[in-house]
Amino acid sequence: MITLIRIHIYHIRFFAETPQYFFWTNRYIISVMSIEGPQNFEEPVQSPEQPTEPEKPETSVETPAQRFEEQFAKREFFETAGGTSEVVDITPEKLKDEVPVFLAQAWACNAELYKEALRTLSEEERRVVTLNHPRQGGDMEAHSSEEERQKYPEGKLRKALDILEVMEQKNLAQVDAIAHSEGAIHLVIAATLHPEKFRNIVFFGPAGLIGKENFLRLAQGFAAQGKRPDSLRNMPITEREKEDGKKVMDSLVTYLKGNPMRALKETVEIAQTQIHDMIRYLHDKGIGIVVASGIEDPVFPIDQMKKIATFDKIDGFLTLPGNHGLEEKVGMKQISNMLSALQSQQEHSVDGKKPDLLQEFM
């Protein structure tokens, strides 16, 4: 009896030092501890060792924020009329609308400056695509007709073709669009060339919609943009706003360095181009159109814009707090809601007569 116990203890010690036999060793301990004084001892029947299943690695669920960051960091590149276009495509897991949104950027801006605006649209369950226009290269003659080059300003036509060619290469049959500042000009040209590719458009602080313009007045308007608008005076300037200000300056310097002559021509074209007739044409084609503006926009003043953007050309006018900058949270949510209202208005129209847009917006 004593000898048996010693043997079992020997086995316990031996196997206890062997990790792969840990389960079997525990079973021996239970057998030895169950012996209570002299009795008929029977050798415990050892069941075959059961293979242990390997531990499954923990799977972490990707959060919407992580998904956004991964997609924002990924860039696609397409050869277009202006050169190599850099594209950002954000697709949230859940979509409220299968038709994506195309964001046409302002002059000298890039996707980094619109990152939080893109994030808001993603949180609003919208797929959004935007592009950084190339600063070098391209072949306008190979990508456009002589008639198009005669009809539209070269720089704006170039960017319009960039948009259309990116849409084609990404198989975007139709989009809703948000156009900011100068982006309104090349977006409206793109839509005029192919109205079937655009469903609804919101123009925010659009260039070309305040009547006769000149370069000096335009430069003064941009200079005044640095002043904090009264409508936001109760909101403290955040650290991120300060960082964004630095990003704007960095973007401007990079843009100018990339092609100074192209940049100069583009600014002159902004002052010389009017888009109200093209907007009327698009509206007549059935495209839903809203003009939005910051109430204190010094670049394209709202009072002048309202004189031009009459309701026979558009479906509505949206006034937002702030100035010429595209406010990335409240402003973008309101613009997203307006796109939904425009689509709802079209769906509820009877014999071509649309219901009140405000009712759809509310």
ROLUM-57961 format. One line per field, with one value per residue (C-alpha): residue in three letters; x, y, z. Coordinates in nm, 3 decimals. Layout:
# ROLUM-57961
resn	(ala;...)
east	(X;...)
north	(Y;...)
up	(Z;...)
END
This chain:
# ROLUM-57961
resn	(met;ile;thr;leu;ile;arg;ile;his;ile;tyr;his;ile;arg;phe;phe;ala;glu;thr;pro;gln;tyr;phe;phe;trp;thr;asn;arg;tyr;ile;ile;ser;val;met;ser;ile;glu;gly;pro;gln;asn;phe;glu;glu;pro;val;gln;ser;pro;glu;gln;pro;thr;glu;pro;glu;lys;pro;glu;thr;ser;val;glu;thr;pro;ala;gln;arg;phe;glu;glu;gln;phe;ala;lys;arg;glu;phe;phe;glu;thr;ala;gly;gly;thr;ser;glu;val;val;asp;ile;thr;pro;glu;lys;leu;lys;asp;glu;val;pro;val;phe;leu;ala;gln;ala;trp;ala;cys;asn;ala;glu;leu;tyr;lys;glu;ala;leu;arg;thr;leu;ser;glu;glu;glu;arg;arg;val;val;thr;leu;asn;his;pro;arg;gln;gly;gly;asp;met;glu;ala;his;ser;ser;glu;glu;glu;arg;gln;lys;tyr;pro;glu;gly;lys;leu;arg;lys;ala;leu;asp;ile;leu;glu;val;met;glu;gln;lys;asn;leu;ala;gln;val;asp;ala;ile;ala;his;ser;glu;gly;ala;ile;his;leu;val;ile;ala;ala;thr;leu;his;pro;glu;lys;phe;arg;asn;ile;val;phe;phe;gly;pro;ala;gly;leu;ile;gly;lys;glu;asn;phe;leu;arg;leu;ala;gln;gly;phe;ala;ala;gln;gly;lys;arg;pro;asp;ser;leu;arg;asn;met;pro;ile;thr;glu;arg;glu;lys;glu;asp;gly;lys;lys;val;met;asp;ser;leu;val;thr;tyr;leu;lys;gly;asn;pro;met;arg;ala;leu;lys;glu;thr;val;glu;ile;ala;gln;thr;gln;ile;his;asp;met;ile;arg;tyr;leu;his;asp;lys;gly;ile;gly;ile;val;val;ala;ser;gly;ile;glu;asp;pro;val;phe;pro;ile;asp;gln;met;lys;lys;ile;ala;thr;phe;asp;lys;ile;asp;gly;phe;leu;thr;leu;pro;gly;asn;his;gly;leu;glu;glu;lys;val;gly;met;lys;gln;ile;ser;asn;met;leu;ser;ala;leu;gln;ser;gln;gln;glu;his;ser;val;asp;gly;lys;lys;pro;asp;leu;leu;gln;glu;phe;met)
east	(0.000;0.271;0.471;0.178;0.131;0.497;0.476;0.182;0.353;0.653;0.431;0.269;0.602;0.726;0.424;0.371;0.691;0.556;0.306;0.139;0.031;-0.111;-0.470;-0.370;-0.158;-0.455;-0.652;-0.378;-0.385;-0.757;-0.697;-0.426;-0.613;-0.920;-0.733;-0.840;-0.659;-0.616;-0.868;-0.880;-0.697;-0.773;-0.554;-0.755;-0.858;-0.694;-0.908;-0.734;-0.597;-0.841;-0.685;-0.733;-0.872;-0.638;-0.748;-0.921;-0.763;-0.978;-1.141;-1.174;-1.475;-1.377;-1.536;-1.678;-1.397;-1.131;-1.301;-1.302;-0.934;-0.829;-1.027;-0.914;-0.550;-0.595;-0.552;-0.639;-0.472;-0.626;-0.492;-0.721;-0.724;-0.521;-0.264;-0.271;-0.572;-0.552;-0.886;-1.035;-1.336;-1.514;-1.782;-1.949;-2.072;-2.437;-2.568;-2.882;-2.861;-2.695;-2.610;-2.272;-2.183;-1.906;-1.737;-1.588;-1.315;-1.240;-0.938;-0.600;-0.762;-0.708;-0.874;-0.687;-0.867;-1.202;-1.127;-1.375;-1.641;-1.590;-1.615;-1.948;-2.088;-1.970;-2.142;-2.452;-2.426;-2.324;-2.052;-1.841;-1.574;-1.340;-1.022;-0.708;-0.666;-0.326;-0.090;0.125;0.077;-0.233;-0.330;-0.635;-0.640;-0.659;-0.938;-1.161;-1.302;-1.214;-1.569;-1.538;-1.204;-1.353;-1.665;-1.522;-1.222;-0.926;-0.855;-1.217;-1.275;-0.964;-1.102;-1.450;-1.295;-1.095;-1.426;-1.600;-1.305;-1.267;-1.640;-1.608;-1.305;-1.472;-1.797;-2.002;-2.304;-2.470;-2.388;-2.526;-2.275;-2.155;-1.952;-1.756;-1.639;-1.440;-1.556;-1.896;-1.756;-1.589;-1.873;-2.138;-1.935;-1.905;-2.282;-2.353;-2.143;-2.315;-2.634;-2.742;-2.457;-2.583;-2.900;-2.892;-2.636;-2.577;-2.352;-2.192;-2.041;-2.027;-1.801;-1.960;-2.294;-2.269;-2.268;-1.984;-1.658;-1.298;-0.973;-0.904;-1.244;-1.203;-0.859;-1.000;-1.278;-1.035;-0.821;-1.123;-1.187;-0.935;-1.166;-1.378;-1.745;-1.987;-2.224;-1.957;-1.833;-1.985;-1.798;-1.436;-1.162;-1.051;-0.702;-0.812;-0.929;-0.582;-0.433;-0.672;-0.556;-0.200;-0.314;-0.483;-0.161;0.041;-0.208;-0.197;0.183;0.193;-0.073;0.109;0.446;0.296;0.225;0.234;0.112;-0.177;-0.278;-0.269;-0.484;-0.735;-0.779;-0.837;-1.093;-1.280;-1.331;-1.435;-1.673;-2.050;-2.250;-2.614;-2.712;-2.561;-2.750;-3.076;-2.995;-2.933;-3.249;-3.447;-3.291;-3.451;-3.145;-3.231;-3.035;-2.985;-2.748;-2.607;-2.399;-2.244;-2.432;-2.107;-1.924;-1.683;-1.566;-1.903;-2.144;-2.484;-2.685;-2.532;-2.576;-2.948;-3.002;-2.861;-2.971;-3.341;-3.590;-3.660;-3.309;-3.292;-3.508;-3.399;-3.147;-2.988;-2.829;-2.578;-2.380;-2.020;-1.833;-1.682;-1.546;-1.749;-1.842;-1.766;-2.025;-2.352;-2.308;-2.235;-2.525;-2.760;-2.626;-2.667;-3.025;-3.081;-2.966;-3.220;-3.489;-3.411;-3.446;-3.766;-3.902;-3.832;-3.992;-4.306;-4.348;-4.672;-4.688;-4.357;-4.477;-4.257;-4.381;-4.242;-3.874;-3.896;-4.162;-3.934;-3.635;-3.821)
north	(0.000;0.242;0.145;0.218;0.560;0.635;0.530;0.759;1.048;0.984;1.002;1.319;1.491;1.372;1.471;1.793;1.919;1.838;2.104;1.893;1.639;1.892;1.766;1.399;1.489;1.658;1.336;1.144;1.389;1.326;0.947;0.962;1.199;0.969;0.689;0.686;0.423;0.045;-0.088;-0.293;-0.067;-0.089;0.066;0.354;0.301;0.563;0.699;0.784;1.134;1.365;1.607;1.964;2.209;2.494;2.822;3.042;3.384;3.666;3.848;4.221;4.391;4.682;5.004;5.265;5.501;5.240;5.160;5.529;5.579;5.275;5.386;5.746;5.637;5.429;5.631;5.533;5.686;5.738;5.893;6.180;6.492;6.691;6.421;6.160;6.216;6.100;5.966;5.896;5.665;5.619;5.350;5.294;4.945;5.055;5.283;5.496;5.549;5.342;5.658;5.791;6.153;6.324;6.612;6.875;7.059;7.431;7.587;7.486;7.238;6.864;6.563;6.617;6.950;6.780;6.479;6.563;6.659;6.320;6.156;6.327;6.209;5.857;5.879;5.988;5.648;5.792;5.669;5.970;6.011;6.305;6.372;6.580;6.740;6.682;6.977;6.845;6.649;6.561;6.612;6.831;6.779;6.403;6.426;6.702;6.836;7.167;7.285;7.211;7.390;7.695;7.699;7.652;7.798;7.564;7.512;7.452;7.216;7.023;6.967;6.884;6.613;6.486;6.433;6.262;6.035;5.930;5.852;5.645;5.451;5.381;5.276;5.548;5.561;5.846;6.057;6.322;6.605;6.866;7.144;7.392;7.733;7.693;7.330;7.461;7.573;7.252;7.044;7.236;7.201;6.826;6.803;7.015;6.779;6.471;6.563;6.197;6.127;6.369;6.332;6.614;6.890;7.117;7.413;7.556;7.906;7.863;8.068;8.223;8.306;8.668;8.851;9.053;8.983;9.098;8.950;9.229;9.196;8.820;8.849;9.084;8.838;8.553;8.776;8.855;8.484;8.475;8.680;8.489;8.526;8.684;8.388;8.166;8.412;8.211;7.901;7.894;7.833;7.475;7.336;7.146;7.468;7.609;7.296;7.323;7.679;7.553;7.275;7.533;7.732;7.417;7.309;7.652;7.654;7.299;7.383;7.694;7.519;7.229;7.448;7.828;7.918;7.672;7.804;8.168;8.096;7.915;8.214;8.447;8.202;8.202;8.577;8.557;8.259;8.275;7.957;8.067;7.981;7.633;7.588;7.677;7.423;7.150;7.239;7.212;6.869;6.758;6.770;6.877;7.191;7.377;7.668;7.693;7.968;8.074;8.376;8.574;8.454;8.735;8.556;8.522;8.737;8.583;8.899;8.920;8.548;8.557;8.817;8.580;8.241;8.299;8.022;7.972;7.823;7.627;7.425;7.598;7.815;7.696;7.948;7.813;7.976;8.069;8.203;8.051;7.740;7.420;7.349;6.983;6.872;7.065;7.213;6.879;6.711;6.981;6.941;6.563;6.616;6.852;6.586;6.350;6.619;6.681;6.312;6.284;6.587;6.420;6.094;6.273;6.492;6.453;6.529;6.712;6.933;6.904;6.939;7.211;7.140;7.275;7.016;6.738;6.884;6.894)
up	(0.000;0.097;-0.207;-0.433;-0.289;-0.340;-0.700;-0.757;-0.589;-0.812;-1.113;-0.987;-0.948;-1.284;-1.485;-1.295;-1.459;-1.805;-1.915;-2.181;-1.912;-1.671;-1.705;-1.653;-1.348;-1.182;-1.219;-1.036;-0.748;-0.701;-0.699;-0.436;-0.208;-0.211;-0.024;0.342;0.550;0.483;0.231;-0.084;-0.323;-0.689;-0.952;-1.100;-1.455;-1.668;-1.946;-2.270;-2.279;-2.451;-2.696;-2.590;-2.845;-2.926;-2.781;-3.034;-3.072;-2.951;-3.240;-3.193;-3.349;-3.573;-3.451;-3.694;-3.592;-3.674;-4.004;-4.096;-4.009;-4.213;-4.516;-4.490;-4.479;-4.794;-5.115;-5.470;-5.774;-6.117;-6.434;-6.531;-6.748;-6.495;-6.414;-6.135;-5.909;-5.546;-5.425;-5.081;-5.062;-4.727;-4.704;-4.364;-4.275;-4.290;-4.567;-4.557;-4.934;-5.204;-5.402;-5.279;-5.212;-5.409;-5.225;-5.459;-5.271;-5.249;-5.415;-5.265;-5.025;-4.983;-4.822;-4.495;-4.446;-4.499;-4.281;-4.005;-4.260;-4.426;-4.085;-4.019;-4.353;-4.269;-3.930;-4.121;-4.297;-4.632;-4.862;-4.960;-5.227;-5.278;-5.473;-5.444;-5.785;-5.946;-5.976;-6.260;-6.580;-6.773;-7.135;-7.190;-7.566;-7.522;-7.266;-7.406;-7.731;-7.891;-7.827;-7.454;-7.430;-7.600;-7.384;-7.034;-6.846;-6.884;-6.515;-6.425;-6.718;-6.614;-6.263;-6.399;-6.615;-6.317;-6.133;-6.425;-6.500;-6.137;-6.128;-6.443;-6.323;-5.986;-6.156;-5.987;-6.216;-6.024;-5.719;-5.492;-5.458;-5.212;-5.374;-5.163;-5.288;-5.613;-5.616;-5.724;-6.059;-6.167;-6.019;-6.211;-6.532;-6.475;-6.417;-6.726;-6.938;-6.789;-6.598;-6.585;-6.343;-6.075;-5.866;-5.606;-5.539;-5.240;-5.320;-5.005;-5.032;-5.410;-5.633;-5.940;-5.784;-5.664;-5.996;-6.143;-5.960;-5.971;-5.843;-5.590;-5.422;-5.413;-5.248;-4.985;-4.912;-4.856;-4.633;-4.415;-4.368;-4.082;-3.857;-3.605;-3.714;-3.463;-3.501;-3.342;-3.079;-2.793;-2.902;-2.778;-3.031;-2.985;-3.017;-3.323;-3.487;-3.431;-3.583;-3.876;-3.935;-3.966;-4.200;-4.424;-4.454;-4.521;-4.787;-4.952;-4.967;-5.107;-5.364;-5.486;-5.498;-5.692;-5.995;-5.941;-6.292;-6.279;-5.935;-6.052;-6.356;-6.137;-5.905;-6.201;-6.339;-6.006;-6.037;-6.401;-6.398;-6.341;-6.283;-6.241;-6.601;-6.564;-6.236;-6.411;-6.683;-6.423;-6.234;-6.556;-6.608;-6.282;-6.056;-5.702;-5.610;-5.282;-5.221;-4.869;-4.714;-4.387;-4.259;-4.227;-4.539;-4.640;-4.956;-5.128;-4.920;-4.858;-4.939;-5.287;-5.341;-5.261;-5.533;-5.795;-5.657;-5.710;-5.653;-6.021;-6.042;-5.715;-5.479;-5.160;-4.976;-4.652;-4.414;-4.163;-3.879;-3.950;-4.249;-4.564;-4.396;-4.426;-4.062;-4.012;-3.756;-3.738;-4.087;-4.253;-4.073;-4.200;-4.554;-4.529;-4.412;-4.705;-4.952;-4.796;-4.821;-5.189;-5.266;-5.065;-5.252;-5.585;-5.475;-5.353;-5.660;-5.855;-6.229;-6.201;-5.914;-5.607;-5.248;-5.023;-4.951;-4.597;-4.517;-4.644;-4.458;-4.125)
END
